Amino acid sequence: MKKIEAIIKPFKLDDVKEALQELGIQGMTVLEAKGFGRQKGQTELYRGAEYVVDFLPKIKVEVVVGDGQLAAAVEAIQRTARTGRIGDGKIFVTDVIEAVRIRTGETGASAV
C-alpha cells in the first residue's frame, strides 16, 4: 500500500476528487493548509500599503491506495490539479506498513 499526499490549489479540489472517484478510490482525507514553495508568497495591496503574504492557502489531500492503483492515482491528481502556473503544488508518495479499520479490526488492504 502507498500513501499519496498532494498539496494542491484549493479551487482544484473538486476536480481531483472526481478524478480519484472515477478510478474507484473511495476514501480521502482533506486538510486546509498554508504554505509556500518557490513562489515565496505574494505581494498584495491593502488601503494603499503593500504587504507580503508569506503563506498561501493550499489543500492537502491524503489517499491510501494499493500498489496497483498508484500510477493511475498519481497521474489523475497531476492531470487535474495542473494549471501550468507556479504554485500548482506537489505530490508525495510513501509506503504504508499497516492499516487497521477501527470498527471491524480488518487489517491490510481490506482496511482501506
WOJOFEN-V289817 format. One line per field, one symbol per residue. ss: DSSP state (H for helix, E for strand, L for the rest). psi: psi as a letter, one per 40 degrees, with the letter a starting at -180 (. if undefined). A space follows every 50 residues. Layout:
# WOJOFEN-V289817
ss=???
psi=???
This chain:
# WOJOFEN-V289817
ss=LEEEEEEELHHHHHHHHHHHHHLLLLLLEEEEEEELLLLLLEEEEELLEE EEELLEEEEEEEEEELHHHHHHHHHHHHHHHLLLLLLLLEEEEEELLLLE LLLLLLEHHHHL
psi=iihhhhhiideeddddddddddeehdiihhihiiaibdefaihihhfehh ihhdhihihhhhhhiiddedddddddddddeheeiiedaihhhiihdiih hddeeiiadee.
